Amino acid sequence: MAYLQPVRGTHDLLPDDLRAQRFVQDTAAAIALRYGFEEMTPPVFEFTDVFQRTLGDTSDIVTKEMYTFDDRGGDSITLRPEFTAGIARAFMSNGLQQSVPVKFFARGPVFRYERPQKGRLRQFHQVDVEILGVPGPQADIEVIAVGAHLLLELGVADDVTLEINTLGDTESRQTYRETLVEYLTAHKSKLSEDSLKRLEKNPLRIFDSKNEGDREVMAEAPLLQEYLNDHSRTFFDDVLQGLADVGVETNINPQLVRGLDYYSHTAFEFVTTTLGSQGAVLAGGRYDGLMEQMGGRAMPGIGWAAGVERLAMMVGDAAPTKRPVAIVPVGAPAAREAMKIAQTLREDGYHVDLGYSGNMGKRMKRADKVNAIASVILGDDELAKNVATVRDMLSGEQAEVPLSDLREHLAKYR
C-alpha cells in the first residue's frame, strides 16, 4: 500500500531528527533577535506570479521545481520555494515602506520538486533573514555577520568557508553583460541546451551550470571584477573591510554570481565539504531591484537563507537534549502521589517523565532509556515517612528528601 509510505522527497520528522532541526531553528531565531531582527512568516503558498516575476522564467526553480496548481477559484497558486519573494510581497502589501529599515527573520517549510539527495528534500526547511531599506554596505556586513555568528553558535564554523563576490551596480553589470554575451555567442556550439536558453535572458546563470561543456566554456569567460566602476569597487571594499573588522574571514570567488537583474553588489555563500558535492549551507545576496520587478517602488534589500536539514546534519548529535527527572512509584498509593508530584514539578518548570506501569526494575530501566538526570522513587516506606528517595543518575548517589523540600532539592537538575 504505497499511501502508507511518505511521498518521495518527504520524510517523517521523528524526535531525534526534530530535536536537531529545532536546535538549528531556535538558535537562528535567538541570534537574529540579538541583531534586532523580528520574526515573521509569509503564507506557505502565494499567487504564482510572486515567484515567477522574481525568480525568472528561465530559472530551474520556475521551469522545473515549483509546486504550482490551480485552486478551486481558478487562481494559479504556488507552494513557496523560498522566502525572499514572499517577504518582499508582505513588505509591500502591508505598507511597510514608511517603516524602513525593516529587519525580518523567518523560518518554516519550503517546497521544490527536485531529485532528492543527501540533505535536499522536496519538502525541506529554511531559516531566513532580510534587511529592507538600507542601501549602504552596513546592511551587507550585518547580514553576513549574523550568518557567521549562527554557524559559530551551532559549532560548525570550522567546517565552512565564506565565499563572496560583487555583482557591481547596474552600470557595471550592463557593461559586463555585453562582453559576456559576446564571448558566449562565439562559443554557442559548446553550450548545453539549458545554457543556450539562458544566453539571452540571464547569461550570468551559466556560471551555475553543472554541464561539463558549459564549465569548460565558463572557465575562460571574462569576469565581472574586470568591469566594475569606482562606486562598485568602493562598495565591495567597504563590505570586505567591515567583515574583517568584525572578525569574519572571506574568500573572494570571482565566479560566484546571481543571474537575475535585480541582484547587485554583494553575493555570498557559506560552503562546506562535509556534506558531499552540494556545498552551500547558507547563501544570499543584495537584491536592490526586486521590489521594482514585483511592481513596487525601488527599495534596497539584502538577505540570506539556510537549509535547516543540512545544518542539522552538520550539528549531528551535538544538539542539546533536556534530561528529565523520572518519577518512579511502586504500588497504587505511590502512583497517586507520584501523579501529584509530577504535576507540581511540571508546573514549576521541570521536565518530568512518569511511566504508566511496571515494577521498580522496569521503571528504572525506563529512567535510563529516557536519559533521566535524576529519579524520584516513591514506595510504601517513603510514603509512611512522607519522603522520597532521590537518586542522582550520574553519580548513583541517593538521599531521602522530605516531600516538602523536594522542589528545592531538585533545583540543581532544572
Summary of the structure (lengths in Angstrom):
residues: 414
radius of gyration: 27.3
end to end distance: 45.6
largest distance: 93.4
contacts: 1309
relative contact order: 0.12
helix: 46%
strand: 22%
